[in-house]
Amino acid sequence: QVQLVESGGGLVQAGGSLRLSCTMSGSDFSAYIMGWYRQAPGKQRELVAVVSRGGTTTSADSVKGRFTISRDNVKNTVYLQTNSLKPEDTAVYYCNAKRPNTPDLWGQGTQVTVSS
């Protein structure tokens, strides 16, 4: 059974940083496109950043220059380094794994709360 387990969320003051981690077990991590999404209360889930199998990254305009996604195919882990956090970054952050012809995989979510 494939699992995604996230960690690293928490409460931080505006301007602070957090590093989120998501570790996959039970499948070939290197075969997946990995991403981070977030969902704030009362809002739709939105894409934050994606890293391809080859390491190419894409991020939402709202986080460009502040958040960095990366992957470690030896540790089966994808990271989201979040810097210069703002109160509007407060959300539950979800790890996502995509692979052709298979359903998307999701982690359980980790709460990030940024106080002003």
C-alpha positions, 0 to 999 in steps of 0.5 A: 500500500502506497503512503505519503506522510507529511511533517514539518507544519506548525505555528510561525510568525510572519517573516519566518520559515518552515520546511515541510517534508513528505515521504513516500513508502510502498512504491517507486518514488522516482516514477512520480511527479510530486507536488504540494497543494494547500487549502485555506478555510473556506477556499478551494485547494490550490497548487503551490509547487510541483517538481517533475521526475527530472527535477524541474520545478514550477510554482504558483505566482503567489509563492515565487521567490519565497517557497522552494520545492525539491526532491530526494529520490534516495530518501523518497522525500519531497520538501517544501522550503517556505520562507518569508511566510505571510498570514495569507499562507495559512492553510493545510498543506497537502503532498500529492503524487502523480503517475500516468494511468494511476489515481493521484495519491494524497497525504493527510495534510499538515497545518501551517499557521502564520501569525501577524 
